[in-house]
Amino acid sequence: MKHVLFLAAALAAPAAVHAQAADPALDTVHLLDNGLLGIMRAGSGAGLAGRARQIGPVIDRAFDIPLMTRLSVGPAWNSFSASDQQTLVSAFRALTVAQYAKNFDAYGGERFNVVPQVETRGIDKLVRTTLGGPGDTPEVLNYRLRQSGGQWKIIDVYYRNAISQLATRRSDFAAVVAKGGAPALIQHLNRLAANPK
């Protein structure tokens, strides 16, 4: 299994006299985790395309793909035509789906653990998780979420506590945009989606 993983083991808190409602940001992360376990269990039998079809609707519900695309592109986004912006969002979605379908391709008893205490950071929330299988050291994966259309959606993923997917992509995309603008970035995303890592 090739996935780069996430999360911190959830600690059971003593029951309060008056139970508090779970933070709605947790629902989004649970939705994604369940979707990932689903494609892991589908495994090689479903094939890459089958896993992509299965995880696609989950990605659409859990991630704010338009905002992630804009943030990943950075200031150059405002200079792109509306048509190029729309094409970039579609290409970014295809890349996201392809990477999850490629990397979550087998199941060996792995389990997601979600820390129930959600951190508030300005207008965003941070949900901490881990993923591990029997005998494995759990991998940390944390999610930054922002409210969109009345729902908390993921806008960044932090691997091993510190590596921001958004920052990594912004650096990668900036070099491509500097060389060839929106058309070059669209081609770049399409190439990555066709050969996900």
Contacts in CASP RR format, 6 or more apart in sequence:
PFRMAT RR
TARGET T0000
AUTHOR 0000-0000-0000
METHOD contacts of the structure
MODEL  1
MKHVLFLAAALAAPAAVHAQAADPALDTVHLLDNGLLGIMRAGSGAGLAG
RARQIGPVIDRAFDIPLMTRLSVGPAWNSFSASDQQTLVSAFRALTVAQY
AKNFDAYGGERFNVVPQVETRGIDKLVRTTLGGPGDTPEVLNYRLRQSGG
QWKIIDVYYRNAISQLATRRSDFAAVVAKGGAPALIQHLNRLAANPK
1 40 0 8 1.000
1 103 0 8 1.000
1 104 0 8 1.000
1 105 0 8 1.000
1 106 0 8 1.000
1 108 0 8 1.000
1 110 0 8 1.000
2 102 0 8 1.000
2 103 0 8 1.000
2 105 0 8 1.000
3 103 0 8 1.000
3 104 0 8 1.000
3 131 0 8 1.000
4 103 0 8 1.000
4 139 0 8 1.000
4 141 0 8 1.000
4 159 0 8 1.000
5 130 0 8 1.000
5 131 0 8 1.000
5 132 0 8 1.000
5 138 0 8 1.000
5 139 0 8 1.000
5 140 0 8 1.000
5 141 0 8 1.000
5 159 0 8 1.000
6 129 0 8 1.000
6 130 0 8 1.000
6 131 0 8 1.000
6 139 0 8 1.000
6 140 0 8 1.000
6 141 0 8 1.000
6 142 0 8 1.000
6 143 0 8 1.000
6 157 0 8 1.000
6 158 0 8 1.000
6 159 0 8 1.000
7 112 0 8 1.000
7 113 0 8 1.000
7 114 0 8 1.000
7 115 0 8 1.000
7 128 0 8 1.000
7 129 0 8 1.000
7 130 0 8 1.000
7 131 0 8 1.000
7 132 0 8 1.000
7 138 0 8 1.000
7 139 0 8 1.000
7 140 0 8 1.000
7 141 0 8 1.000
7 142 0 8 1.000
8 113 0 8 1.000
8 115 0 8 1.000
8 128 0 8 1.000
8 129 0 8 1.000
8 130 0 8 1.000
8 138 0 8 1.000
8 140 0 8 1.000
8 142 0 8 1.000
9 113 0 8 1.000
9 115 0 8 1.000
9 130 0 8 1.000
9 138 0 8 1.000
10 113 0 8 1.000
10 114 0 8 1.000
10 115 0 8 1.000
10 116 0 8 1.000
11 115 0 8 1.000
13 116 0 8 1.000
13 117 0 8 1.000
22 116 0 8 1.000
23 116 0 8 1.000
23 118 0 8 1.000
23 125 0 8 1.000
24 151 0 8 1.000
24 152 0 8 1.000
25 118 0 8 1.000
25 125 0 8 1.000
25 127 0 8 1.000
25 145 0 8 1.000
25 152 0 8 1.000
26 114 0 8 1.000
26 116 0 8 1.000
26 118 0 8 1.000
26 127 0 8 1.000
27 152 0 8 1.000
28 61 0 8 1.000
28 62 0 8 1.000
28 127 0 8 1.000
28 143 0 8 1.000
28 145 0 8 1.000
28 151 0 8 1.000
28 152 0 8 1.000
28 153 0 8 1.000
28 154 0 8 1.000
29 62 0 8 1.000
29 114 0 8 1.000
29 127 0 8 1.000
29 129 0 8 1.000
29 143 0 8 1.000
29 145 0 8 1.000
29 154 0 8 1.000
30 114 0 8 1.000
31 58 0 8 1.000
31 61 0 8 1.000
31 62 0 8 1.000
32 58 0 8 1.000
32 59 0 8 1.000
32 62 0 8 1.000
32 143 0 8 1.000
32 154 0 8 1.000
33 112 0 8 1.000
33 114 0 8 1.000
33 129 0 8 1.000
34 58 0 8 1.000
35 54 0 8 1.000
35 55 0 8 1.000
35 58 0 8 1.000
36 55 0 8 1.000
36 58 0 8 1.000
36 100 0 8 1.000
36 104 0 8 1.000
36 112 0 8 1.000
37 107 0 8 1.000
37 110 0 8 1.000
37 112 0 8 1.000
38 54 0 8 1.000
38 107 0 8 1.000
39 46 0 8 1.000
39 51 0 8 1.000
39 54 0 8 1.000
39 55 0 8 1.000
39 100 0 8 1.000
39 101 0 8 1.000
39 104 0 8 1.000
39 105 0 8 1.000
40 104 0 8 1.000
40 105 0 8 1.000
40 106 0 8 1.000
40 107 0 8 1.000
40 108 0 8 1.000
40 110 0 8 1.000
41 107 0 8 1.000
42 50 0 8 1.000
42 51 0 8 1.000
42 54 0 8 1.000
43 51 0 8 1.000
43 105 0 8 1.000
43 106 0 8 1.000
43 107 0 8 1.000
44 105 0 8 1.000
44 106 0 8 1.000
46 54 0 8 1.000
48 98 0 8 1.000
48 101 0 8 1.000
48 102 0 8 1.000
48 105 0 8 1.000
49 101 0 8 1.000
50 101 0 8 1.000
51 100 0 8 1.000
51 101 0 8 1.000
51 104 0 8 1.000
51 105 0 8 1.000
52 97 0 8 1.000
52 98 0 8 1.000
52 101 0 8 1.000
54 101 0 8 1.000
55 97 0 8 1.000
55 100 0 8 1.000
55 101 0 8 1.000
55 104 0 8 1.000
56 97 0 8 1.000
59 65 0 8 1.000
59 93 0 8 1.000
59 96 0 8 1.000
59 97 0 8 1.000
59 100 0 8 1.000
60 93 0 8 1.000
62 153 0 8 1.000
62 154 0 8 1.000
63 96 0 8 1.000
63 153 0 8 1.000
63 154 0 8 1.000
63 155 0 8 1.000
64 146 0 8 1.000
64 148 0 8 1.000
64 153 0 8 1.000
64 154 0 8 1.000
64 155 0 8 1.000
65 89 0 8 1.000
65 92 0 8 1.000
65 93 0 8 1.000
65 96 0 8 1.000
66 89 0 8 1.000
67 146 0 8 1.000
67 148 0 8 1.000
67 153 0 8 1.000
67 155 0 8 1.000
68 92 0 8 1.000
68 96 0 8 1.000
68 155 0 8 1.000
68 156 0 8 1.000
68 166 0 8 1.000
69 77 0 8 1.000
69 85 0 8 1.000
69 88 0 8 1.000
69 89 0 8 1.000
69 92 0 8 1.000
70 77 0 8 1.000
70 85 0 8 1.000
71 155 0 8 1.000
71 156 0 8 1.000
71 166 0 8 1.000
71 170 0 8 1.000
72 92 0 8 1.000
72 166 0 8 1.000
72 169 0 8 1.000
72 170 0 8 1.000
72 173 0 8 1.000
73 80 0 8 1.000
73 88 0 8 1.000
73 170 0 8 1.000
73 173 0 8 1.000
73 177 0 8 1.000
73 185 0 8 1.000
74 170 0 8 1.000
74 173 0 8 1.000
74 174 0 8 1.000
76 174 0 8 1.000
76 177 0 8 1.000
76 181 0 8 1.000
76 182 0 8 1.000
77 85 0 8 1.000
80 88 0 8 1.000
80 181 0 8 1.000
80 182 0 8 1.000
81 182 0 8 1.000
84 182 0 8 1.000
84 183 0 8 1.000
84 186 0 8 1.000
85 182 0 8 1.000
87 182 0 8 1.000
87 186 0 8 1.000
88 182 0 8 1.000
88 185 0 8 1.000
88 186 0 8 1.000
88 189 0 8 1.000
91 186 0 8 1.000
91 189 0 8 1.000
91 190 0 8 1.000
91 193 0 8 1.000
92 189 0 8 1.000
94 189 0 8 1.000
94 190 0 8 1.000
94 193 0 8 1.000
95 189 0 8 1.000
95 192 0 8 1.000
95 193 0 8 1.000
95 196 0 8 1.000
97 193 0 8 1.000
98 192 0 8 1.000
98 193 0 8 1.000
98 194 0 8 1.000
98 196 0 8 1.000
99 196 0 8 1.000
99 197 0 8 1.000
101 196 0 8 1.000
102 196 0 8 1.000
102 197 0 8 1.000
103 196 0 8 1.000
108 133 0 8 1.000
108 134 0 8 1.000
109 133 0 8 1.000
109 134 0 8 1.000
110 131 0 8 1.000
110 132 0 8 1.000
110 133 0 8 1.000
110 136 0 8 1.000
111 131 0 8 1.000
111 132 0 8 1.000
111 133 0 8 1.000
112 129 0 8 1.000
112 130 0 8 1.000
112 131 0 8 1.000
113 129 0 8 1.000
113 130 0 8 1.000
113 131 0 8 1.000
113 138 0 8 1.000
114 127 0 8 1.000
114 128 0 8 1.000
114 129 0 8 1.000
115 127 0 8 1.000
115 128 0 8 1.000
115 129 0 8 1.000
118 125 0 8 1.000
118 126 0 8 1.000
118 127 0 8 1.000
119 125 0 8 1.000
119 126 0 8 1.000
119 128 0 8 1.000
120 126 0 8 1.000
121 144 0 8 1.000
123 146 0 8 1.000
123 147 0 8 1.000
124 144 0 8 1.000
124 145 0 8 1.000
124 146 0 8 1.000
124 155 0 8 1.000
125 144 0 8 1.000
125 145 0 8 1.000
125 146 0 8 1.000
125 152 0 8 1.000
126 142 0 8 1.000
126 143 0 8 1.000
126 144 0 8 1.000
126 145 0 8 1.000
127 142 0 8 1.000
127 143 0 8 1.000
127 145 0 8 1.000
128 140 0 8 1.000
128 142 0 8 1.000
129 140 0 8 1.000
129 141 0 8 1.000
129 142 0 8 1.000
129 143 0 8 1.000
130 138 0 8 1.000
130 139 0 8 1.000
130 140 0 8 1.000
130 141 0 8 1.000
131 138 0 8 1.000
131 139 0 8 1.000
131 141 0 8 1.000
132 138 0 8 1.000
132 139 0 8 1.000
139 159 0 8 1.000
139 160 0 8 1.000
140 158 0 8 1.000
140 159 0 8 1.000
140 160 0 8 1.000
140 161 0 8 1.000
141 157 0 8 1.000
141 158 0 8 1.000
141 159 0 8 1.000
142 157 0 8 1.000
142 158 0 8 1.000
142 161 0 8 1.000
143 154 0 8 1.000
143 156 0 8 1.000
143 157 0 8 1.000
143 158 0 8 1.000
144 154 0 8 1.000
144 155 0 8 1.000
144 156 0 8 1.000
144 157 0 8 1.000
144 158 0 8 1.000
145 152 0 8 1.000
145 153 0 8 1.000
145 154 0 8 1.000
145 155 0 8 1.000
146 152 0 8 1.000
146 153 0 8 1.000
146 155 0 8 1.000
147 153 0 8 1.000
155 166 0 8 1.000
156 164 0 8 1.000
156 165 0 8 1.000
156 166 0 8 1.000
157 164 0 8 1.000
157 165 0 8 1.000
157 166 0 8 1.000
158 164 0 8 1.000
158 165 0 8 1.000
159 165 0 8 1.000
173 185 0 8 1.000
173 188 0 8 1.000
176 184 0 8 1.000
176 185 0 8 1.000
176 188 0 8 1.000
177 184 0 8 1.000
177 185 0 8 1.000
END
